[in-house]
Amino acid sequence: MSSNGSPAIVWFRSDLRLTDHRALTEAVESGRPLIACFVLDDTGSADWPPGGASRWWLHHSLTSLAGGLEELGGQLILRQGVIGEVLVALTQEAGAVEIHCSASPEPAGASLEGRLRSELQARGVELHCHPGALLIQPDAVRTKGGRPFQVFTPFWKACLQLPEPGVPLPAPRNPKFFAGALESETLSQWKLLPKHPDWAAGFSDVWVPGERSALRRINAFLDTRLAGYTERRDFPGEPSTSSLSPYLHFGELSPRQVWHAVRSVLAVNPSARSSGEGFLRQLGWREFSHYLLHHWPTLPNKAFRPEFEAFPWEENQEWLESWQQGETGYPIVDAGMRQLWRTGWMHNRVRMVAASFLVKHLLIPWQDGAAWFWDTLVDADMANNSAGWQWVAGSGADAAPYFRIFNPVLQGKKFDADGDYVRRWVHELSSLPTKYIHDPWNAPVTVLDDAGVVLGSDYPMPVVDHGQARARALAAYAELKSMTL
């Protein structure tokens, strides 16, 4: 272990935790005094800067991380600017000879690491990028032919043949921090929180960002909901999912921590095996999305299946806004879009229904939907968002066929049979009998009157007829096939 007084920088990225943080652990073990920093690049140099909901979460997550570091005797240095330039300047200012960070699983992040490494080496500074964002590195599994997998099930089977993910690392004890004075900006200066209007006012009712909250949430899920996860996860009116996605996205919880926490439960409760393995399979889908983005970097912008680049999409701003505002006239879709706006999150089953409605009922490009989710989701993850939208649109890897068109009424009746989810988010329909909660236009006038609902005034009529929209979508798909034969 070195006793050199030159400091090492720990560059926090999407890994805003102290536990199971290999970059932090390695920096501590170097024996060098630490400088903990986070850099916000708001210069426009990033292709996909954080959306509004992500910025809200980031503010609170950095507050939590800064508090954790203060308890250890350190400080989180906040700097704003082009990341490479800021880090190079910080090394010179502090006389740092090493930077430790978690390796980015995204192509843009990996490219940044390559450029930064070259710049730093020219100045005698080493950049050490450590794994931590994924369970499996994207180059660790291939088909028998040596190509990347394009189908989830064989990908996941190959992953399960690999050695078990390593045991999570403990948070460091008594790390030594750099004693020199370094300027830091403040979170209030960054203005990450919305003000006028404060559209995130309801987020705090649902979310408490930060590592400690992440640990509490996974423990609560394992204690109370894991056993019934497989059977109940598709029902949005029930608290049956883990809601861990934003904590994983911001790295307040590592996938290794999730993996081993579930395995620990299964070791003492074998009856939960089916649900536990089902839950880990969903973690596998997260891995698969990052795997796809690694091997196909154009995933956020271009169709994975090239023939879908010729799909005859339509541009209809009025319909797009109706969808964004939860005013399509289809209650299950509108409930999801309103949940998204008010909480920064949407139940996964409803995400699929709402996304299918946009790209198939309205024929609006999946990229428009992905951009809206990117701005409004607190768990807006480049890989998951892109792969998920392409899956629904039929253009992605292992995608649902385009001709599989969700009927939003039947989806509502199947997965929200009592209408609890719709009533929670579409208040106009809260007094409507369950029989008509998912298709209010079929309710007799007397029933609507008793419920205090005037269609077209209190709640919109459907923007499109399901049967006609389905026929139009299938015709568009047939047109695509005729163009690509």
N, C-alpha and C positions, 0 to 999 in steps of 0.2 A: 504494500500500500504506500502510495506517495504521500509525503508530508509537505510537498511543494505548496507554497502560499499562493500561487497563481490560481484564480478561481475557475470553476467549471460552471457553465450556464446550463440550467435545465429549461429547455424551451417547451412550455406546455402548448398543446395544440387542441385536438379533439380527445383529450385524455385528462380531464379536469378532476383528478383524484390523487390520493396519496397512497392508497393500497393497491397492490399488484401493478405497480408502475415501474417497469424495468429500467426505463431511462433514469428515473429518480434514484432508484436503488444503485445502479451502476455509478452514477455521479457521486452518491454518498460514499460508496466503497472505494472511489478513486482517492479519497482522503483530502480532496481539495475543498476549499470553502465554496459554498453554493450560491448561485444567483438564480432565483426562480423568476421567469418572465413569461409574459403573454403578449403577442403582437397582433393588433387588429389592423388588417389591411383594408382600409376604406378608400383607397386611392383610385379604384376602378381597374386595377391591374388584374384582379381575380375575375375569372370567367363567370363564376357563380357566387357572388358575395352572399352572405347570410340574409335570408328573408326576414321580414318583420317579426314573425313569431320566434324565429331562432335568435334574433337579437335580444328579445325579451328574456328568453331562457339564459342566454349567454351572460347577460348582466347579473342575474341572480346566481348563476353557477360560479362565476368569477368571484362574486362576493363570498360565497361559501368556501371556495378554494383559498382565497386570501385569508379568511378566518382560520382555516386549518393550518396554514403555514405560520400564521402569527402564534398559534398555540405551540408550535415547535421552535419558535424564536426567530422566524424568518419573515420575509416580506415578498409579496408578489409585485414585481416591477411591471407596470403597464406602459407599453409604447405603441404608437400608432404610426403607420406608414407602410411603404413597400417592405415586405418581410425580410428579404435578403439584405437590403440596405440597412434596416434597423438593427438586425443581428450583427452584421459586420461592424457597425458603429459601436454597438454595445461591447463587443469583444475588445475593441481598441480602447474604449473609455475605461473598462475595468481591468484590462490586462489579462483577460480570460484566454486560456489556451485550449479549452475543450467546450463543445456544445453537445449535450445529450438530448435526444428527443425520441418520441415514438414515431416509427416509420408510418407514413401515410399509406393507406391501402388504395388511394385513388391516384390515377395517372398524373393529374395536375400536381398533386402533392409530391409524388415521386420525382417528377421533373424538376420541381423547385429544389428538392434535396440534392439532385445532381448538380444543378447550377451553383447552389450554395456551397457544396463541398469543394468545388473547384476554386471558388472565390476565397474560401477560408484557408484552404491549403496553401494558397499563394502568400498568405499572411502568417503561416505557421500555426494555424488553428485547426484542430481536428473536429470533424462532425461525426458523431456516433448515433446512428439511427437504429432503434431497438424495436422488435416486434411487440405487439400488445393490443392492436385494434381488432384482430381476428383470431379465431381458433386455429385456422389452417392457412398457411401462406399460399397465395394463388398459384404458385408454380409447383406445389407439392403433389398435386394429383393430375393425372392425364388419362386419356383413354388408352386402350391397348395399342392403338395406332400412334400414340404420342401426341395426339391433338387435345385441345381443351374440350372439356365436356360441354354439351349444349342442352342436356336434359338433366333435371334435378335428381331423380331417383338414383341413377347410376353414379352421379357425382357424390351424393351423400353416402351411398354404400362404400365407395372408394375412400371417403373421408373416415368412415367408421372403422376401416381396416388399419388406419394409422395409429401410432401410439396415442394413448390418452393425453389430452392437454395437460401441461405441467401444473403443479399445485400453485395457486395464487401466492404472490409474495406479500409479506406483511408490510405495513407502513413503516418507514424508517423511524428509528428512535434516536433522539438527540443528534440530529445532523448538525454539521458546522456550517454556518452561513457567513457570507462575505461581509466584512465589517465596514467596508468603504461606503461613502455616501453616493447614492445613485438617484437621479431624478426619476420620478414616476408620474405619469398622468393619473387622473382619477376616472372612475367609471362615470361619474356625473358629467365629466367633460365629453365623454364619448356619446352621450345622448342615445343610448341603446333602447331606452324605454319610450313608448309612444306617449304623447302629452295631449294634443288637441286634434282629434278626440282620443281619449284613452280606450282604444278598441280592445286592449288586453285586460280590461278591468276584471273580467271574470276568470282569468287564468289562475290567479292566486287561490281561488276557491277549490281548484282541482289539483294544482301542482305546487310542490315545494322543491325547486331545483337544488342540487348539491349531492355530494357523496353520501352524507349521513342519511338523507331522505331516500336515496337509492337503496341503501342497505335495509332500511326499514321497510321499504315497499317490497323488495324481493322476499324478505322474511315473512311478511304478512301474506303474500301470495302463496308461498310454500306451505304456510300453516293452515290457510283457510280455503284455498281455491284450486290448488294443484290437482287434488284427487279427482275433481270433476271437470278438469280442463278440457279433455278431448270431447266430452259429450256436450258441454255448454259453451264453448268458445265462440260459436257462431251466433249467439243470441245477444243482440246489442242492448237489450233492456236489462240485462243482468250484469253484475260486476264479476264476470267470469274470466277476464283476461288479466295479464300481468301488468299492463301499462308501463312496461320497462323500456319501451323503444326510445324515448328521449334521453333517458339516463345512459343507455348504450350508445346512442349517437354522440352525445357530448363526452363520453368516456368517464362518466361519474361511476360507472360500473363496468368492469371488463367482462368480455364473454367467458373468460376462464372462471371468473367468480360465479357467473350464472351456471356454467356447466357443473362445477364441483358442488355448488349448493344443491342443485337438483340431484346429483348423484348421491350426495349424503343423505337426502331424504329417502331415496329409493333403497339405500342400503339398510335402513331400519324399517321401511314400510314397503315391502314388495308388492302389496296390493295396489299401490299407486304407479306401478311400472308403466302401464299402458299410457296413462296421462303424462307421466314424466317423459317418456320417450317421444310422445307426441309434441310436447312442449319443446324438447331439444330439437326436434325436427324443424320447428319454426325458427329456432336459432340457426339451423342449417340453411334455411332459405335466406337468411341474412348473409351467411357466408357465400351462398351461391350468387347472390346479387353482386357482391363485391368481386367475386371470381369473374363474373361476366364483364363487369366494368374494367377490371384489370386487363383482360384479354381483348376486349372490344371497347376501346376508349371513346368511340363515337356514340355509345349507348344513350347518353342524355339528349342527343340531338337528332340522330338518324335511326331509321328503322333497322333493327337487327336483321330482319329478313329483307334484303334489298328490294324485292319486288313491291313491298309496301310503300316505297318512296313514290310510287305512281298512283297510290290510292286516291280516288276522287273525293277528297275532303271538301267540306264547304265552310265558308266564313260567314258566321251570323252573330254579330256582336250582341244583338238583343237576346238571343237564346243563351249565349255564353254568360251574359250578366244575370239572366234568370237562374241559371244553374249556380253561379257563384253566390248569389244572394239567397238560395234556398227558396225559390219562387217558381218551381217548374210545374207545380200542380200534382206532383207525385209525392205523397207524404213521406215514404221511406227515404227517398232521395233528398227531399228538403230537410228532413230531420238530420240527416248526416251532414249536410252542408252548413246547417245552423250550429250543430254541435262543433264543427270545425271552426267556425268563426268565433264562437263564444269561449271555446276552451283550448283551441290550438291542436286539437286531436280529433280523430274519428275512428270508430270501431272498424276493424279490418273487413268484416263482411260487408258493411255498408260502404266502405271505400270501393270495394269491387262493384257494387251495384251502382253507386254514383258515377264511377269512372265509366262503366259500361254504358250508362245512360248518355253521357256526354259524347262518347266516340261512336256509338251505334244508333241511338235514338236521334241524336242531333247532328251526327256526322261532323263534329268539330274535331280538329286534329288533337291527338293525344298530347302533343307538346304544349298546347294551351292549358290543358288540365294539369300537366306536370308542373308548369310554371306557377299555377295558382296554388297547388299544394306546397310547392317550394316556399312560397311566401307566407303561407298561413299555418303550416304544421310546425309544432315545436319539435317534432322528430324528423324534420326534413333532412333526409339522408340521400345523397346523390345516387348511390347505387340502388338502394331499395326503391326510391321514388321512380327512377328511370326504368328499372326492370319491372316494377309493378305495373306501371302504365303501359309498357309495351306488352306485358302479358295479357292485360285486359283487351288491348287493341288488336291482338292477334298477330302483331308484328315481331314479338320478342322470342327469346329462347324458351322452349318448352311451353309455349303460350297456349292459352285457351283458343280454340278455333274461332275465327272471326264470326262464323255463323252461329256460334253459341251466344245468344242474345238474352240477357236476363230480362224477365218480365218483372218490373218493379212492384206490381201489385202482388204477384204470387210470392216474390221474395219477402215482401212485408208480411204477408199472411203466414208464411212458413217460419220465419225467424223472429217475428214480433207479433205473435198470434193474438196476444191480449192488447196490443197497441200501446204498451207502456212507454216504449222508446219514442214513438211518434208523439204521444201526448206530452212527453217531457220537453221536446224541442219545438214542436209545432203547436203552440198554445191555442191557436185559433180553433183547432179541432179537438181540444181536450174534452169537450162534452159530447162528442159524437159517439154513438154506440159502436162497440167493437166490430160489429158486422160491416160497418161502412168506413172504418177508420183508414183503410188503405186505398179505398176507391170512393171518396166522398161524392163524386159526380153521379154515382149510381144510387145515392140515398134519395128517398122520396122527399118532396118539398116539405112535408110536415115534419119529418125527422130533422132536416136541416134547420127548420124554424125552431124546433124545440132545443136544438143545440146552439142556437144563436149564430149560425153560419150562413152567410150569403156568398155563394160561389161567384167568383169574378170580382168580389169586393173585399170580403174578409180574408178569403183564401182563393188563389187563382185557379182557373180551370186549367187542365193539362195543356202544356205548350204544344204538345204533339199527341196524336192518337197512337197508342202502342202498336196496334195492328198495322197501321199505315207506315209508322216509323220502321217497324221490323221489315216490312216489304221493301222499303227504300234502302235500308242497310244491306239487305241481301242482293238487291239490284246493283248497288255500288260494288259489292264484293264480286259479283258476276262480271261486272265491267272490268275490274282489276284483273281477274283471271283471264279474260279475253285479251287484255293488253299484254299479259306476260306469258302467254302460251308460245 
